[in-house]
Amino acid sequence: MLPLIISKRTVVQKMPMVSTLVIMLVLSISPAFAARPIAAMAGIEAKSPRGAQVSGMLAERLSAALRLSGAFDQIDRALLADHLSRYGCDAEACLLRFARTAGVSLLLHGRVDDRGSALTIELEAYGIDAPYFGKILYRYRAELFQGTAVLAARELSLICEEHAVRALAGVLSRFRLPVPLIEDGGGGFSIQGDVRVSAGEYELFRPVRSAREDDVVRTVERAGRVRIEDNGRVVGIGPALPRAGDYMLTGFQDEAARMADLHLARKEEAVFQHPGYSDAILAVIFSAPASASMPIMAPLGYYHYGDFEGLSLWAANAAPWLYLEASGLLRRPNDLRKEKRDVSRETAARYNFGLYMLCAGGLPLFVDAFAHQYLRDASLYQGAQPVIGGNPTAVYLSMVSGGGGHFYKGHRLWGYFYFHINNALVYSALREYSSAQRYDPGTDSYRKSKGDTGRLRVYLGALGALKIIEVAHVLSVGHSISAGRVREERFSIAPDLIIDENEITPGLRMTYRF
């Protein structure tokens, strides 16, 4: 009996505290409730001095991004933090109860973890109204490894702005706002004039029972579909007619895309010099020297910049092609002919492939060894970077080599994907193109035998199709200049224990957040 009494007393004590907090905020904020949905920031936790600095910058940038989006009105962040701290309302249950009572539609909460050379930013967004009812609708995590870069207050501020905009764009892309139907006075229904809803067809939802004040999910049903006219009038299109209390869901996908695209354009303008075609001309001039020196310069570049991940990938992926190049150039057909020995098609193909690797085939890995560091400096706002940032250069590198454009833009895995497929097709085509030469002692001459011209056409056709796909792909992707590794979690897998009356069974729990 005693635990039940204590539990009831706890509830009785918490509810007046939340109510008092809401009343104080309503009296202090002007306007407390506006036409647009309200967003509140419940604070960004930090446990170190630099973490506290970053959390303050991040909170300011989030507030600024919310204002620029035009999608929400905000509760004053400093005032809210003061009241939450004063009343000790930091638990999730208390924060959600406050948000629901205060009419908040979106609640943001986060934390910053400082681990010396690495910073981790985590943000969570709770949807208070339907269809979320207090559940997390979006989770954002960014891991920033600064390495040898020196991040001053300016760079930290810009990085916080980037992650604030990206996180809010992710929230807006998934946030859905319930828009209730109101009677228009003529026997029909319309939507509020200050709610932005585009004309079109929408699903209509109907609560099955009245909303509850606890965390239990409320039951709703799909009542049918409605069409919104240009004048805001609601027309039911079945199967059930709309009625008072029904609502539909609208979102802010357009605002999310606009924010993300605008910020990316601003960052590219700040960190790239954008020389245009002059970089492509330089790439053409230095392609052969760069490709020829790749076996030496690429590992030196990785080592110089401390990119040991890139060095490991280079060693594993370049080894088979460098072996073919070396074996072809060291065993030249001319040397065999001087010794009056037969020249197999394989030997001739390896020699021709070695010439290709010497002139163009090694260019992608040379590009990766240096462009990756330039892009990393650009991602951390370390000044305007030369050489990189131009699409003409990316297109040229993709045309003359496998994966060069993707390495140039920082997409290392795609670069290796195209690098291997391109080299395999080039070698196969050269093998069919090369001639086997058999020495005839009677005539002191060589007889040549060509490869299969049909297979040669197939390989050349496949190589041409690959180049079209690769160029189109490299134009469709942007430069990899994200400040840190970003993970927007929708799926999560965690261990779980299934307990029944007889045994405990280990298992896995998969969660999908929408």
Protein Blocks (a to p, Z undefined) as FASTA:
>chain_A
ZZmmmmmmmmmmmmmmmmmmmmmmmmmpccfbdfbdcdddebjadfbfklmmmmmmmmmm
mmmmmmmnomaccddfklmmmmmmmnopabfklmmmmmmmnopabdcddddddehjaccd
ddddddfbdcklopafbdcdddddekjaccdfklmmmmmmmmmmmmmmmmmmmpccdddd
ddehlopacddfkbccdeddddddddfbdcdfbfbdcddddfbdcdddfkopacdebjbd
cdehiacdddfklmmmmmmmmmmmmmmmmmpgolojmmmmmmmmmmmmmmmmmmmmmmmm
mmmnopaklmmmmmmmmmmmmmmmmmmmmmcfklmmmnopacdfklmmmmmmmmmmmmmm
mmmmmmmmmmmmmmmmmmnonajaehiapfklmmmmmmmpghklmmmnopaklmmmmmmm
mmmmmmmmmmmmpccddddfklopacdddddfklmmmmmmmmmmmmmmmmmmmmmpccdf
bgcjddddfbdcdddddddfkbccddddddddZZ
